[in-house]
């Protein structure tokens, strides 16, 4: 006999009521974390995740049957959203189409997205006020298959060194995988192509200073798997990475976590 579904749970979030259906559905079979566990996690880190997503177009990575099922990359807001869930319209020139993406302004919207089976939140590096001009430059330190974390730390220290010389402050976080992200606030005065070119110049300088550890080689098949790829293309238009505090769709339910200490050379 099939197990009976648990009744829906209602969560009070900032004066809103969010209904969580199938709260006992297991999303992460290894540790046994459920849909309700996921919602409660996002409630616990509410201020941080809302700050990371605030006013940004956001793509949702949905897992309706948990991480072992189909993964849905959702740009358009799922149907059935209550009127208090906000959106921002973005245009996709390649297809000449528009999409109304989630635009978080309060925690209840995050929890509603979890109700819609969202595990990962992937925001743009621009905000609703001017979608075409990023206010965030993203440095993605992506280790190859044979690269250890000590190498990632060395490259991060060099990135820190270059940022210091530029007079810029980087805010690092784990990726929820094996690498690191560093975010740099910028004035929203330039388009995506200009920010991407600047990110490429930065990446090549990091590579120049640590040629044994870092690479900007674009094609994965041509990269040294023992090096860290400084991925400048994360600054291209409509390229997104998981935000701070986002859970990742990994067997261990890892999280992209902000770091409070700056790296020093190991």
C-alpha positions in Angstrom: 0.0 0.0 0.0 1.3 3.4 -1.0 2.2 5.7 1.9 -0.4 8.4 2.5 0.7 11.9 1.8 1.2 14.2 4.7 -1.3 17.1 4.9 -0.1 20.5 3.6 1.6 22.8 6.0 1.1 26.5 6.2 4.0 28.8 7.1 3.6 32.4 8.2 6.3 34.4 6.5 6.5 38.2 7.1 2.7 38.5 7.4 2.0 36.2 4.4 0.8 32.6 4.6 2.6 30.2 2.3 1.1 26.7 1.8 3.7 23.9 1.5 2.1 20.9 -0.1 3.6 17.4 0.3 5.9 18.7 3.1 7.3 15.2 3.7 8.4 14.6 0.1 12.1 13.7 0.3 14.2 15.9 -1.9 17.6 14.6 -0.8 17.5 10.8 -0.2 20.9 10.5 1.3 20.5 12.8 4.4 16.7 12.4 4.1 15.9 16.1 3.8 12.4 16.9 2.9 10.6 19.8 1.1 9.6 21.2 4.5 13.2 20.9 5.7 14.2 23.0 2.7 11.6 25.7 3.4 12.7 25.8 7.0 16.3 26.2 6.0 15.5 29.2 3.8 13.4 30.7 6.6 16.5 30.4 8.9 18.7 32.3 6.4 16.0 34.6 5.3 17.8 38.0 5.6 20.8 36.7 3.8 19.1 35.0 0.9 16.7 38.0 0.3 19.7 40.3 0.3 21.5 38.1 -2.3 18.4 38.0 -4.5 16.8 41.4 -3.9 15.5 43.1 -7.1 17.3 40.7 -9.4 15.8 38.7 -12.2 16.1 35.1 -10.9 16.2 31.8 -12.7 14.9 28.9 -10.7 16.3 25.4 -10.6 13.3 23.2 -9.8 13.4 19.5 -8.8 9.7 18.4 -8.7 10.7 14.8 -7.7 13.8 15.7 -5.7 17.4 15.7 -6.8 17.2 12.2 -8.4 14.4 13.3 -10.7 14.2 15.7 -13.6 15.8 19.1 -13.2 13.8 22.1 -14.6 15.6 25.4 -15.5 12.7 27.9 -15.1 13.1 31.4 -16.4 9.5 32.3 -16.5 7.6 32.5 -13.2 5.7 29.2 -12.7 1.9 29.4 -13.0 -0.2 29.9 -10.0 1.8 32.6 -8.3 -0.1 34.8 -5.7 -0.4 38.5 -6.6 2.3 39.5 -4.1 5.0 37.5 -6.0 6.9 40.1 -8.0 8.5 39.7 -11.4 10.8 41.6 -13.8 10.5 41.3 -17.6 13.6 40.5 -19.5 14.2 40.2 -23.2 16.1 37.4 -24.9 17.3 38.8 -28.3 18.4 35.4 -29.6 14.8 34.2 -29.6 13.1 37.7 -29.7 11.1 36.7 -26.7 10.3 38.1 -23.3 10.1 36.4 -19.9 8.7 37.5 -16.6 11.3 36.2 -14.1 10.9 36.0 -10.3 12.2 39.3 -8.7 12.5 38.7 -4.9 11.7 41.6 -2.6 10.6 39.6 0.5 11.2 36.2 2.1 7.7 34.9 1.4 8.5 34.9 -2.3 11.5 32.7 -1.7 9.4 30.2 0.3 6.7 30.2 -2.4 9.4 29.3 -4.9 10.4 26.4 -2.6 6.7 25.3 -2.6 7.1 25.2 -6.4 9.9 22.7 -6.0 12.8 25.2 -6.3 16.1 24.1 -4.7 18.6 26.5 -6.3 18.2 30.3 -6.9 20.3 31.7 -9.7 20.0 35.6 -10.0 21.3 37.9 -12.6 24.2 40.2 -11.8 21.9 43.2 -12.6 18.8 44.6 -10.9 15.3 45.4 -12.0 16.0 49.2 -12.2 18.3 48.6 -15.1 18.5 45.0 -16.2 21.0 45.7 -18.9 23.7 47.3 -16.6 25.2 44.9 -14.1 26.0 46.2 -10.6 28.0 43.1 -9.7 31.2 41.6 -11.2 31.5 37.9 -10.6 34.7 36.0 -10.3 34.2 32.2 -10.6 37.2 30.0 -9.5 36.3 26.7 -11.0 38.8 23.8 -10.3 39.5 21.1 -12.8 38.9 17.4 -12.0 42.5 16.9 -10.7 42.7 20.3 -8.8 42.8 20.3 -5.0 41.4 23.1 -2.8 44.9 24.3 -1.8 45.3 25.3 -5.4 41.9 27.1 -5.3 43.1 29.0 -2.2 46.4 30.0 -3.9 44.5 31.4 -6.9 42.0 33.1 -4.6 44.9 34.8 -2.8 46.2 36.1 -6.2 42.8 37.3 -7.2 42.6 39.1 -3.8 46.0 40.7 -4.5 44.9 42.0 -7.9 41.6 43.3 -6.5 43.5 45.2 -3.8 45.6 46.9 -6.5 42.5 47.9 -8.3 41.0 49.3 -5.1 38.1 46.9 -5.3 36.6 44.7 -2.5 35.7 41.1 -3.2 33.2 39.2 -1.2 34.0 35.5 -1.4 31.6 32.5 -1.0 31.8 28.8 -1.5 30.1 27.5 -4.7 28.5 24.6 -2.9 30.9 22.5 -4.9 34.7 22.5 -5.0 35.3 26.1 -6.1 34.9 29.7 -4.9 32.9 32.7 -6.1 34.0 36.3 -5.4 31.5 39.1 -6.0 32.6 42.7 -6.5 30.1 45.6 -6.4 30.4 47.9 -9.4 28.5 51.0 -10.4 25.8 50.1 -12.9 27.2 52.2 -15.7 28.4 49.6 -18.2 26.7 46.9 -20.3 27.3 43.2 -20.0 29.8 43.0 -22.9 32.0 45.7 -21.2 31.9 44.0 -17.8 32.7 40.6 -19.4 35.7 42.1 -21.2 37.0 43.6 -17.9 36.4 40.2 -16.3 38.5 38.6 -19.0 41.4 41.1 -18.5 41.3 40.4 -14.8 41.3 36.7 -15.3 44.3 36.9 -17.7 46.2 38.9 -15.1 45.5 36.3 -12.4 46.6 33.6 -14.9 49.8 35.6 -15.7 50.7 35.8 -12.0 50.1 32.2 -11.3 50.5 30.3 -14.5 51.0 26.9 -12.7 47.7 27.2 -11.0 45.3 29.2 -13.0 44.0 29.1 -16.6 41.7 31.1 -18.9 41.5 28.4 -21.5 37.9 28.3 -22.7 37.4 24.8 -23.9 37.3 22.2 -21.1 38.9 19.6 -23.3 42.0 21.9 -23.7 42.4 22.8 -20.0 44.9 21.3 -17.6 42.6 19.4 -15.1 45.0 20.3 -12.3 44.4 24.1 -12.7 41.7 26.5 -11.7 39.6 28.0 -14.5 39.0 31.7 -13.9 35.6 31.8 -15.5 35.1 35.3 -16.9 32.1 34.3 -18.9 29.9 34.2 -15.8 29.5 38.0 -16.5 27.9 37.5 -19.9 24.2 38.5 -20.2 21.8 35.9 -18.9 24.6 33.8 -17.3 23.8 33.1 -13.7 25.3 31.2 -10.7 23.8 30.1 -7.5 23.4 33.0 -5.0 24.8 33.1 -1.5 22.8 30.8 0.9 21.4 28.9 -2.0 21.1 25.1 -1.5 22.6 23.1 -4.3 21.1 20.1 -6.0 23.8 17.8 -4.7 23.4 14.5 -2.8 24.7 16.1 0.4 22.5 19.2 0.0 25.5 21.5 0.1 25.1 25.3 0.3 26.8 28.2 -1.4 28.0 29.9 1.8 29.5 33.4 2.3 33.0 33.5 3.8 33.9 36.0 6.5 37.7 35.6 6.3 39.9 36.8 3.5 42.2 34.2 2.1 45.9 34.2 2.7 48.5 32.1 0.9 48.6 28.6 2.3 
